[in-house]
Amino acid sequence: MEGSMNLLKDVNVGKKLIVSFLIMAALTAIVGLLGVRSMDKINDFAESMYGNELLGLSAIKEANVSLVYLDRATKNMLLSSTLEDRQKYAGRIEQYKKDYLESYAKAKPLFWTEKGKAGMARLAAAWEDYTPVLGKLLEMSKSEDLAANRESAKLSMGLARDKVDAVDAVIDDLSKVKQENAARFAAQIKETYDANLWALTGIITASVLLGIGLGLVIARSISRPLGETMVFAQAVAQGNLEAQCAVESRDEVGQLAVALRRMVGNLKEKIGEATQKSQLAEQESGRARTAMAEAEQAKEQAEGKAREILDAASRLEAVVEVVTSASQQLSAQIEQSSRGAEEQAHRIGETATSMEEMNATVLEVAKNASSAAQTADQAKAKAEEGAGVVSRVVAGIGQVQNQSREMMTDMGALGTRAEGIGQILNVISDIADQTNLLALNAAIEAARAGEAGRGFAVVADEVRKLAEKTMTATKEVGEAIRGVQTGARKNIENVERAGTAIEEVTKLANTSGEALREIVVLAETTTDQVRSIATASEEQSSASEEINRSIEDVNRVSLEMSDAMRQSAQAVGELAHQAQVLKELIEQLRQGDGSAKALPPAGRRRALA
């Protein structure tokens, strides 16, 4: 089974189902064709047996009965002691001759074999030999004395009896020919039945086993990789991006697995890049916060120095040196803070660039997720197409099942015709019983006649033997007909078993349809999960844009702080200059020179200039 699954793993689901159902349909068609062919053969044999053998046997038996009645009427006419009885039996003789000729005419075309044709020719010749003797008996009966011991009676018991026996012997031979033909047809029917029975049984068994095997192989080739893909998709949906999917087939499920693996790989790569960019942005933000804290501290120090300068104004001589030194230190610190602010602005600019790259990466992830969702939609469409194919195959199997039911109806009609043949045999059996009864009555009449009825007793005994032969032949033909009926019933049973196998195949097809519908549901679930990933990526992209805007705000604040620090540096420089002027002024005051004047601030001097 593993080898079969390896062969099927690269075949599309629709092709798998179409090929499997075509195989089952071909096997079902073979079963149907063999069944129809066997029924046609059996029907041909049955029609030939009925139309040629049974009707031929019935016609020749009717001719034999007419001959017996003719011979009996002839003897009754010869034994009659009144003119009225003689005329009555003469009329019956003419009627029996007519009945014999009609039966002969019906039987002649039904003896179609060479042996049958030869027998009918001998029967015609024997009848031609008997007819002049019968005519002579009729002429003699008209001219002889009614009470005398007539020559016609001797002729009837002699030459006429021999002629009748010859005709009867030929009829017996023809009856045997028909019985042999019927036995041969029965043997052919049995041979046809046995051959087709084994063939149909083998094909039906192979069809059932092959259907079960194909169903299991196709179901496993679809459900196993689809289950692995579903587990992989669920793990990814739960956040496990390290999950693995080992599906390597080239069908729709394998293509879906490849798309999911590619999507997860791209997602991991983009998330890694985003994580790296986020860490870098976090580091730059930390540096910016540190620089801002240092700038704030420098600002506080500058404010303290300004307060010290105000205090030094009241104590000019004591703190001039301190102010000068503090101004120089403050200038150096402010310059350092300015450089830090510029560096911070540069780092924040790089962070903004990184966040823009991360935003582009997140958008690419969202695009890949949308592409994967489209792939899942295509897989769903293919699965729905496969479900439609399964529905059409189920409808085709239903048509084959209807044809099987029609075959069962035809077999029932064949059984009905066989029963009709049995009814004809019952009629023949009734004729034989009546003949036997007539023979018994004739024997009784012969016993009453005494010595004069001895010849009549011989005729009655021959009639009784003829009736027994007829009954025996009827029984043999009845057994052959029952064999035909038995074969018809067995064929009906075989067709019913074929119908059962077709129903089993229909159930397997319905099961495959259910599996495809489950595939559609799973594909919809996968599509929803991929769309959720795309939505999350879009939300992450929005968050990245928000972070980017925040970093731009921090960058703007850093630039403003850098400008403020440069202005503070200029103010501190001016303060140092004024401290120097103040120092000179103090020196002049100490020396008693009041001509020194304080210079205006540098900014004011530039304005005056």
C-alpha positions as CSV (number, residue, x, y, z in Angstrom):
1,M,0.0,0.0,0.0
2,E,2.9,2.3,0.7
3,G,4.2,1.8,-2.8
4,S,0.8,2.7,-4.2
5,M,0.6,5.8,-2.1
6,N,4.1,6.9,-3.3
7,L,2.9,6.5,-6.9
8,L,-0.3,8.5,-6.2
9,K,1.3,11.3,-4.1
10,D,2.2,13.4,-7.2
11,V,-1.2,12.9,-8.9
12,N,-3.9,15.6,-8.6
13,V,-6.9,14.7,-6.4
14,G,-9.3,15.0,-9.3
15,K,-7.3,12.7,-11.5
16,K,-7.0,10.1,-8.7
17,L,-10.8,10.0,-8.3
18,I,-11.5,10.0,-12.0
19,V,-9.1,7.1,-12.7
20,S,-10.4,5.1,-9.8
21,F,-14.1,5.5,-10.7
22,L,-13.3,4.8,-14.4
23,I,-11.7,1.5,-13.4
24,M,-14.8,0.6,-11.3
25,A,-17.1,1.7,-14.1
26,A,-15.1,-0.5,-16.6
27,L,-15.3,-3.5,-14.3
28,T,-19.0,-3.0,-13.8
29,A,-19.5,-2.7,-17.5
30,I,-17.6,-5.9,-18.0
31,V,-19.8,-7.7,-15.5
32,G,-22.9,-6.3,-17.2
33,L,-21.7,-7.3,-20.7
34,L,-20.9,-10.8,-19.6
35,G,-24.3,-11.1,-17.9
36,V,-26.1,-9.8,-21.0
37,R,-24.1,-12.1,-23.2
38,S,-24.8,-15.2,-21.1
39,M,-28.5,-14.3,-20.9
40,D,-28.6,-13.9,-24.7
41,K,-27.0,-17.3,-25.2
42,I,-29.3,-19.0,-22.7
43,N,-32.3,-17.1,-24.2
44,D,-31.3,-18.3,-27.7
45,F,-30.9,-21.9,-26.5
46,A,-34.3,-21.7,-24.7
47,E,-36.0,-20.2,-27.7
48,S,-34.5,-22.9,-30.0
49,M,-35.4,-25.6,-27.5
50,Y,-39.0,-24.3,-27.3
51,G,-39.5,-23.3,-31.0
52,N,-37.8,-26.3,-32.6
53,E,-37.4,-29.2,-30.2
54,L,-40.5,-28.9,-27.9
55,L,-42.9,-27.8,-30.5
56,G,-41.5,-30.3,-33.0
57,L,-41.8,-33.1,-30.3
58,S,-45.3,-31.9,-29.5
59,A,-46.3,-31.9,-33.3
60,I,-44.8,-35.3,-33.9
61,K,-46.6,-36.7,-30.8
62,E,-49.9,-35.2,-32.0
63,A,-49.3,-37.0,-35.4
64,N,-48.6,-40.2,-33.5
65,V,-51.8,-39.8,-31.5
66,S,-53.8,-39.1,-34.7
67,L,-52.2,-42.2,-36.3
68,V,-53.3,-44.3,-33.3
69,Y,-56.8,-42.9,-33.4
70,L,-56.8,-43.5,-37.2
71,D,-55.8,-47.2,-36.7
72,R,-58.3,-47.7,-33.9
73,A,-61.1,-46.1,-36.0
74,T,-60.1,-48.4,-38.9
75,K,-60.4,-51.5,-36.8
76,N,-63.6,-50.3,-35.2
77,M,-65.0,-49.7,-38.7
78,L,-64.0,-53.2,-39.8
79,L,-65.5,-54.7,-36.6
80,S,-68.8,-52.8,-37.0
81,S,-71.9,-54.9,-37.6
82,T,-74.1,-52.1,-38.8
83,L,-74.0,-49.7,-41.7
84,E,-74.5,-46.7,-39.4
85,D,-71.4,-47.6,-37.3
86,R,-69.4,-48.1,-40.4
87,Q,-70.2,-44.7,-41.8
88,K,-69.5,-43.1,-38.4
89,Y,-66.0,-44.6,-38.2
90,A,-65.3,-43.8,-41.8
91,G,-66.0,-40.1,-41.1
92,R,-63.6,-40.4,-38.1
93,I,-61.0,-41.9,-40.3
94,E,-61.1,-39.0,-42.6
95,Q,-60.8,-36.5,-39.7
96,Y,-57.9,-38.4,-38.2
97,K,-56.1,-38.4,-41.5
98,K,-56.6,-34.7,-41.7
99,D,-55.3,-34.2,-38.1
100,Y,-52.3,-36.4,-38.9
101,L,-51.4,-34.4,-42.1
102,E,-51.8,-31.1,-40.2
103,S,-49.5,-32.3,-37.4
104,Y,-47.0,-33.6,-40.0
105,A,-47.0,-30.2,-41.7
106,K,-46.3,-28.4,-38.4
107,A,-43.6,-30.8,-37.5
108,K,-41.7,-30.9,-40.8
109,P,-40.0,-27.5,-40.7
110,L,-39.1,-28.0,-37.0
111,F,-36.8,-31.0,-37.8
112,W,-33.9,-28.9,-39.1
113,T,-31.0,-31.3,-38.6
114,E,-29.8,-33.7,-41.3
115,K,-30.9,-36.6,-39.1
116,G,-34.3,-35.0,-38.6
117,K,-34.8,-34.3,-42.3
118,A,-33.9,-37.8,-43.1
119,G,-36.4,-39.1,-40.5
120,M,-39.2,-36.9,-41.9
121,A,-38.5,-38.2,-45.4
122,R,-38.8,-41.8,-44.1
123,L,-42.0,-40.8,-42.3
124,A,-43.4,-39.4,-45.5
125,A,-42.5,-42.6,-47.4
126,A,-44.0,-44.8,-44.7
127,W,-47.2,-42.8,-44.8
128,E,-47.3,-43.1,-48.6
129,D,-47.0,-46.8,-48.2
130,Y,-49.8,-46.9,-45.6
131,T,-52.2,-44.7,-47.5
132,P,-53.0,-47.2,-50.4
133,V,-53.6,-50.0,-47.9
134,L,-55.9,-47.7,-45.9
135,G,-57.8,-46.8,-49.0
136,K,-58.1,-50.5,-50.0
137,L,-59.5,-51.3,-46.5
138,L,-62.1,-48.6,-46.9
139,E,-63.2,-49.9,-50.3
140,M,-63.3,-53.5,-49.0
141,S,-65.4,-52.5,-46.0
142,K,-68.0,-50.9,-48.3
143,S,-68.4,-54.0,-50.5
144,E,-68.2,-56.8,-47.9
145,D,-71.0,-58.4,-46.0
146,L,-71.4,-57.0,-42.5
147,A,-71.9,-60.4,-40.8
148,A,-69.3,-62.4,-42.7
149,N,-65.7,-63.0,-41.7
150,R,-64.3,-60.4,-44.1
151,E,-60.9,-60.3,-45.9
152,S,-60.6,-56.7,-44.8
153,A,-60.0,-57.8,-41.2
154,K,-57.2,-60.0,-42.3
155,L,-55.7,-57.2,-44.3
156,S,-56.0,-54.9,-41.3
157,M,-54.3,-57.4,-39.0
158,G,-51.6,-58.1,-41.6
159,L,-50.2,-55.7,-44.1
160,A,-52.0,-52.6,-42.6
161,R,-50.6,-53.4,-39.2
162,D,-47.1,-53.6,-40.6
163,K,-47.5,-50.3,-42.4
164,V,-48.8,-48.6,-39.2
165,D,-45.9,-50.1,-37.2
166,A,-43.5,-48.7,-39.7
167,V,-45.0,-45.2,-39.4
168,D,-45.0,-45.6,-35.6
169,A,-41.3,-46.6,-35.6
170,V,-40.3,-43.6,-37.7
171,I,-42.3,-41.3,-35.3
172,D,-40.4,-42.9,-32.3
173,D,-37.1,-42.2,-34.0
174,L,-38.1,-38.6,-34.7
175,S,-39.1,-38.3,-31.0
176,K,-35.7,-39.6,-30.0
177,V,-34.1,-37.0,-32.3
178,K,-35.9,-34.2,-30.6
179,Q,-35.1,-35.6,-27.2
180,E,-31.4,-35.8,-28.1
181,N,-31.5,-32.2,-29.4
182,A,-33.2,-31.0,-26.2
183,A,-30.6,-32.8,-24.1
184,R,-27.8,-31.2,-26.2
185,F,-29.4,-27.7,-25.7
186,A,-29.7,-28.4,-22.0
187,A,-26.0,-29.3,-21.8
188,Q,-25.0,-26.2,-23.7
189,I,-27.2,-24.1,-21.4
190,K,-25.5,-25.6,-18.4
191,E,-22.0,-25.2,-19.9
192,T,-22.7,-21.5,-20.7
193,Y,-24.1,-21.0,-17.2
194,D,-21.0,-22.6,-15.5
195,A,-18.5,-20.7,-17.6
196,N,-20.2,-17.3,-17.0
197,L,-20.8,-18.1,-13.3
198,W,-17.1,-18.4,-12.6
199,A,-16.2,-15.4,-14.8
200,L,-18.8,-13.2,-13.2
201,T,-17.9,-14.4,-9.7
202,G,-14.2,-13.7,-10.3
203,I,-14.8,-10.2,-11.8
204,I,-17.3,-9.2,-9.1
205,T,-14.9,-10.3,-6.4
206,A,-12.0,-8.5,-8.1
207,S,-14.2,-5.4,-8.5
208,V,-15.2,-5.4,-4.8
209,L,-11.6,-5.9,-3.6
210,L,-10.2,-3.3,-6.1
211,G,-12.9,-0.8,-5.1
212,I,-12.0,-1.2,-1.4
213,G,-8.3,-1.0,-2.1
214,L,-8.6,2.1,-4.3
215,G,-10.9,3.7,-1.7
216,L,-8.4,3.0,1.1
217,V,-5.4,4.1,-0.9
218,I,-7.0,7.4,-2.2
219,A,-8.4,8.2,1.2
220,R,-5.0,7.7,2.9
221,S,-3.2,9.6,0.1
222,I,-5.5,12.6,0.8
223,S,-6.2,12.4,4.5
224,R,-2.6,11.7,5.8
225,P,-0.9,14.7,4.1
226,L,-3.9,16.9,4.7
227,G,-3.9,16.0,8.4
228,E,-0.1,16.8,8.6
229,T,-0.7,20.1,6.8
230,M,-3.6,20.9,9.2
231,V,-1.5,20.2,12.3
232,F,1.3,22.4,10.8
233,A,-1.1,25.2,10.1
234,Q,-2.6,25.0,13.6
235,A,0.8,25.1,15.2
236,V,1.8,28.2,13.2
237,A,-1.6,29.8,14.1
238,Q,-0.7,29.2,17.8
239,G,2.6,31.0,17.4
240,N,5.0,28.0,16.9
241,L,7.0,29.1,13.9
242,E,9.5,26.2,14.4
243,A,6.9,23.6,13.5
244,Q,7.8,21.3,10.6
245,C,5.6,19.8,7.7
246,A,7.0,16.7,5.9
247,V,4.5,16.6,3.1
248,E,6.4,16.4,-0.2
249,S,3.6,15.4,-2.7
250,R,2.9,17.4,-5.9
251,D,-0.9,17.3,-5.7
252,E,-3.1,20.2,-4.3
253,V,-2.4,19.2,-0.7
254,G,1.4,19.2,-1.4
255,Q,1.2,22.6,-3.1
256,L,-0.7,23.9,-0.1
257,A,2.0,22.6,2.2
258,V,4.8,24.1,0.1
259,A,3.0,27.5,0.1
260,L,2.5,27.3,3.9
261,R,6.2,26.4,4.5
262,R,7.3,29.3,2.2
263,M,4.9,31.7,4.0
264,V,6.2,30.6,7.4
265,G,9.9,30.9,6.3
266,N,9.2,34.5,4.9
267,L,7.3,35.3,8.1
268,K,10.2,34.1,10.3
269,E,12.7,36.1,8.3
270,K,10.7,39.3,8.3
271,I,9.9,38.9,12.0
272,G,13.6,38.4,12.7
273,E,14.4,41.6,10.8
274,A,11.7,43.4,12.7
275,T,13.0,42.2,16.0
276,Q,16.5,43.3,15.2
277,K,15.3,46.7,14.1
278,S,13.2,47.0,17.2
279,Q,16.2,46.2,19.4
280,L,18.3,48.7,17.6
281,A,15.6,51.3,18.0
282,E,15.3,50.5,21.7
283,Q,19.1,51.0,22.0
284,E,19.0,54.4,20.2
285,S,16.0,55.5,22.3
286,G,18.0,54.6,25.5
287,R,20.9,56.7,24.3
288,A,18.5,59.6,23.5
289,R,17.0,59.4,27.0
290,T,20.5,59.4,28.5
291,A,21.5,62.5,26.4
292,M,18.3,64.2,27.4
293,A,19.0,63.5,31.1
294,E,22.6,64.9,30.8
295,A,21.2,68.0,29.0
296,E,18.7,68.5,31.8
297,Q,21.4,68.1,34.3
298,A,23.6,70.6,32.4
299,K,20.7,73.0,32.3
300,E,20.2,72.7,36.1
301,Q,23.9,73.3,36.5
302,A,23.7,76.4,34.3
303,E,20.8,77.7,36.3
304,G,22.8,77.1,39.5
305,K,25.8,78.9,38.0
306,A,23.5,81.8,37.1
307,R,22.3,82.0,40.7
308,E,25.9,81.9,41.8
309,I,26.7,84.8,39.5
310,L,23.8,86.8,40.9
311,D,25.1,86.0,44.4
312,A,28.6,87.0,43.3
313,A,27.3,90.4,42.2
314,S,26.7,91.2,45.9
315,R,30.1,89.8,46.8
316,L,32.1,90.8,43.8
317,E,35.6,90.7,45.1
318,A,35.2,87.4,46.9
319,V,33.8,85.3,44.1
320,V,35.2,86.8,40.8
321,E,37.8,84.0,40.6
322,V,35.1,81.4,41.4
323,V,32.8,82.8,38.7
324,T,35.5,82.8,36.1
325,S,36.5,79.2,36.8
326,A,32.9,78.0,37.0
327,S,32.1,79.8,33.7
328,Q,34.9,78.0,32.0
329,Q,33.8,74.6,33.4
330,L,30.2,75.3,32.4
331,S,31.2,76.3,28.9
332,A,33.1,73.0,28.5
333,Q,30.1,70.9,29.8
334,I,27.6,72.8,27.6
335,E,29.8,72.1,24.6
336,Q,30.0,68.4,25.5
337,S,26.2,68.4,25.9
338,S,25.7,70.0,22.6
339,R,27.9,67.3,20.9
340,G,25.8,64.7,22.7
341,A,22.6,66.2,21.5
342,E,23.9,66.3,17.9
343,E,24.9,62.6,18.2
344,Q,21.5,61.8,19.7
345,A,19.8,63.5,16.8
346,H,22.0,61.5,14.3
347,R,21.2,58.2,16.1
348,I,17.5,58.9,16.2
349,G,17.6,59.7,12.4
350,E,19.2,56.2,11.8
351,T,16.5,54.7,14.1
352,A,13.8,56.3,12.0
353,T,15.4,54.9,8.8
354,S,15.5,51.4,10.4
355,M,11.8,51.7,11.4
356,E,10.9,52.6,7.8
357,E,12.7,49.5,6.6
358,M,11.0,47.3,9.3
359,N,7.6,48.8,8.2
360,A,8.4,47.8,4.5
361,T,9.3,44.3,5.8
362,V,6.0,44.0,7.6
363,L,4.1,45.1,4.5
364,E,5.9,42.3,2.5
365,V,4.9,39.8,5.2
366,A,1.3,40.9,4.8
367,K,1.5,40.6,1.0
368,N,2.9,37.1,1.3
369,A,0.1,36.1,3.7
370,S,-2.5,37.5,1.2
371,S,-0.8,35.4,-1.6
372,A,-1.0,32.3,0.7
373,A,-4.7,33.0,1.3
374,Q,-5.2,33.1,-2.5
375,T,-3.4,29.7,-2.8
376,A,-5.7,28.2,-0.1
377,D,-8.7,29.5,-2.0
378,Q,-7.4,27.8,-5.2
379,A,-7.0,24.5,-3.3
380,K,-10.6,24.9,-2.0
381,A,-11.8,25.4,-5.6
382,K,-10.0,22.3,-6.8
383,A,-11.5,20.3,-3.9
384,E,-15.0,21.5,-4.8
385,E,-14.3,20.5,-8.4
386,G,-13.3,17.0,-7.2
387,A,-16.6,16.8,-5.3
388,G,-18.5,17.6,-8.5
389,V,-16.7,14.8,-10.3
390,V,-17.6,12.4,-7.5
391,S,-21.3,13.4,-7.8
392,R,-21.2,12.7,-11.6
393,V,-19.6,9.3,-11.1
394,V,-22.2,8.4,-8.5
395,A,-24.9,9.3,-11.0
396,G,-23.2,7.0,-13.7
397,I,-23.1,4.1,-11.2
398,G,-26.8,4.7,-10.5
399,Q,-27.5,4.2,-14.3
400,V,-25.5,1.0,-14.3
401,Q,-27.6,-0.2,-11.3
402,N,-30.8,0.6,-13.2
403,Q,-29.5,-1.5,-16.1
404,S,-28.9,-4.4,-13.7
405,R,-32.5,-4.2,-12.5
406,E,-33.7,-4.3,-16.1
407,M,-31.5,-7.4,-16.6
408,M,-33.3,-9.0,-13.5
409,T,-36.6,-8.2,-15.1
410,D,-35.6,-9.9,-18.4
411,M,-34.5,-13.0,-16.4
412,G,-37.9,-13.0,-14.7
413,A,-39.5,-12.9,-18.2
414,L,-37.3,-15.8,-19.3
415,G,-38.5,-17.8,-16.2
416,T,-42.1,-17.0,-17.1
417,R,-41.5,-18.4,-20.7
418,A,-40.0,-21.5,-19.2
419,E,-43.1,-21.9,-17.0
420,G,-45.2,-21.6,-20.2
421,I,-43.1,-24.5,-21.7
422,G,-43.9,-26.4,-18.5
423,Q,-47.6,-25.8,-19.1
424,I,-47.3,-27.2,-22.7
425,L,-45.6,-30.3,-21.2
426,N,-48.5,-30.6,-18.8
427,V,-50.9,-30.6,-21.8
428,I,-48.8,-33.3,-23.5
429,S,-48.8,-35.3,-20.2
430,D,-52.6,-35.0,-20.1
431,I,-52.9,-36.2,-23.7
432,A,-50.7,-39.2,-22.7
433,D,-53.0,-39.9,-19.7
434,Q,-56.0,-39.7,-21.9
435,T,-54.4,-42.0,-24.4
436,N,-53.6,-44.5,-21.6
437,L,-57.2,-44.3,-20.5
438,L,-58.4,-44.9,-24.0
439,A,-56.1,-47.9,-24.3
440,L,-57.5,-49.2,-21.0
441,N,-61.1,-48.8,-22.3
442,A,-60.0,-50.5,-25.6
443,A,-58.6,-53.4,-23.6
444,I,-61.9,-53.7,-21.7
445,E,-63.9,-53.7,-24.9
446,A,-61.5,-56.3,-26.5
447,A,-62.0,-58.5,-23.4
448,R,-65.8,-58.2,-23.9
449,A,-65.5,-59.1,-27.6
450,G,-63.7,-62.3,-26.7
451,E,-61.8,-64.1,-29.5
452,A,-63.0,-61.5,-32.1
453,G,-61.5,-58.7,-30.0
454,R,-58.0,-60.2,-29.7
455,G,-56.6,-58.0,-32.5
456,F,-58.2,-55.0,-30.9
457,A,-56.5,-55.9,-27.6
458,V,-53.1,-55.9,-29.4
459,V,-53.9,-52.4,-30.7
460,A,-54.9,-51.3,-27.2
461,D,-51.6,-52.6,-25.8
462,E,-49.6,-50.7,-28.5
463,V,-51.5,-47.6,-27.7
464,R,-50.7,-48.1,-24.0
465,K,-47.0,-48.5,-24.8
466,L,-47.2,-45.3,-26.9
467,A,-48.8,-43.4,-24.0
468,E,-46.0,-44.7,-21.7
469,K,-43.3,-43.5,-24.1
470,T,-45.0,-40.1,-24.4
471,M,-45.1,-39.8,-20.6
472,T,-41.4,-40.8,-20.3
473,A,-40.4,-38.2,-22.9
474,T,-42.5,-35.6,-21.3
475,K,-40.8,-36.2,-17.9
476,E,-37.4,-35.9,-19.6
477,V,-38.2,-32.7,-21.3
478,G,-39.8,-31.4,-18.0
479,E,-36.5,-32.1,-16.2
480,A,-34.6,-30.1,-19.0
481,I,-37.0,-27.2,-18.6
482,R,-36.6,-27.3,-14.8
483,G,-32.8,-27.1,-15.4
484,V,-33.4,-24.0,-17.6
485,Q,-35.5,-22.5,-14.8
486,T,-32.8,-23.3,-12.2
487,G,-30.2,-21.6,-14.4
488,A,-32.4,-18.5,-14.9
489,R,-32.9,-18.3,-11.1
490,K,-29.2,-18.5,-10.5
491,N,-28.5,-15.8,-13.1
492,I,-31.0,-13.6,-11.3
493,E,-29.1,-14.3,-8.1
494,N,-25.8,-13.4,-9.8
495,V,-27.3,-10.1,-11.1
496,E,-28.6,-9.3,-7.6
497,R,-25.1,-9.9,-6.2
498,A,-23.7,-7.6,-9.0
499,G,-26.3,-5.0,-7.9
500,T,-25.1,-5.4,-4.3
501,A,-21.5,-4.8,-5.5
502,I,-22.6,-1.7,-7.4
503,E,-24.3,-0.4,-4.2
504,E,-21.1,-0.9,-2.3
505,V,-19.1,1.0,-5.0
506,T,-21.8,3.8,-4.7
507,K,-21.2,3.9,-0.9
508,L,-17.4,4.2,-1.5
509,A,-18.0,7.1,-4.0
510,N,-20.3,8.8,-1.5
511,T,-17.5,8.4,1.2
512,S,-15.0,10.0,-1.2
513,G,-17.4,12.9,-1.7
514,E,-17.7,13.3,2.0
515,A,-13.8,13.3,2.2
516,L,-13.7,16.0,-0.4
517,R,-16.2,18.1,1.4
518,E,-14.1,17.8,4.5
519,I,-11.1,19.0,2.4
520,V,-13.1,22.0,1.4
521,V,-13.9,22.8,5.1
522,L,-10.2,22.4,6.1
523,A,-9.1,24.6,3.2
524,E,-11.6,27.3,4.4
525,T,-10.1,27.0,7.9
526,T,-6.5,27.3,6.5
527,T,-7.6,30.4,4.5
528,D,-9.1,32.0,7.6
529,Q,-5.9,31.4,9.6
530,V,-3.7,32.8,6.8
531,R,-6.0,35.9,6.6
532,S,-5.6,36.2,10.4
533,I,-1.8,36.3,9.9
534,A,-2.2,38.9,7.2
535,T,-4.4,41.0,9.5
536,A,-1.8,40.7,12.3
537,S,0.9,41.8,9.9
538,E,-1.1,44.8,8.9
539,E,-1.7,45.7,12.5
540,Q,2.1,45.4,13.2
541,S,2.7,47.6,10.2
542,S,0.4,50.3,11.7
543,A,2.2,50.0,15.1
544,S,5.6,50.4,13.3
545,E,4.4,53.5,11.6
546,E,3.2,54.9,15.0
547,I,6.7,54.1,16.5
548,N,8.3,55.8,13.5
549,R,6.2,59.0,14.1
550,S,7.2,58.9,17.9
551,I,10.9,58.6,16.9
552,E,10.5,61.6,14.6
553,D,9.0,63.6,17.5
554,V,12.0,62.6,19.7
555,N,14.4,63.6,16.8
556,R,12.7,67.0,16.6
557,V,12.9,67.6,20.3
558,S,16.6,66.6,20.3
559,L,17.3,69.1,17.5
560,E,15.5,71.8,19.5
561,M,17.6,70.9,22.6
562,S,20.8,71.1,20.5
563,D,19.9,74.6,19.4
564,A,19.1,75.5,23.0
565,M,22.5,74.2,24.1
566,R,24.3,76.2,21.5
567,Q,22.5,79.3,22.7
568,S,23.4,78.4,26.3
569,A,27.1,78.0,25.3
570,Q,27.0,81.5,23.8
571,A,25.4,82.9,27.0
572,V,28.0,81.2,29.2
573,G,30.8,82.7,27.0
574,E,29.3,86.1,27.4
575,L,29.1,85.5,31.1
576,A,32.8,84.7,31.2
577,H,33.6,87.8,29.3
578,Q,31.5,89.9,31.7
579,A,33.2,88.2,34.7
580,Q,36.6,89.2,33.2
581,V,35.4,92.8,32.8
582,L,34.1,92.6,36.3
583,K,37.5,91.4,37.5
584,E,39.2,94.2,35.7
585,L,36.7,96.6,37.2
586,I,37.4,95.3,40.7
587,E,41.1,95.6,40.1
588,Q,40.6,99.2,39.0
589,L,38.5,99.8,42.0
590,R,41.1,98.3,44.2
591,Q,43.7,100.6,42.5
592,G,41.3,103.6,42.8
593,D,40.9,104.0,39.1
594,G,37.2,104.8,38.5
595,S,37.6,105.3,34.8
596,A,36.9,101.7,33.9
597,K,33.4,101.0,32.5
598,A,31.6,97.8,32.2
599,L,31.2,96.7,28.5
600,P,27.8,95.7,27.2
601,P,27.1,92.1,26.5
602,A,28.5,90.7,23.3
603,G,25.0,90.4,21.9
604,R,24.4,94.1,22.6
605,R,27.8,95.1,21.2
606,R,27.0,93.2,17.9
607,A,23.6,94.9,17.9
608,L,25.2,98.4,18.4
609,A,27.8,97.8,15.7
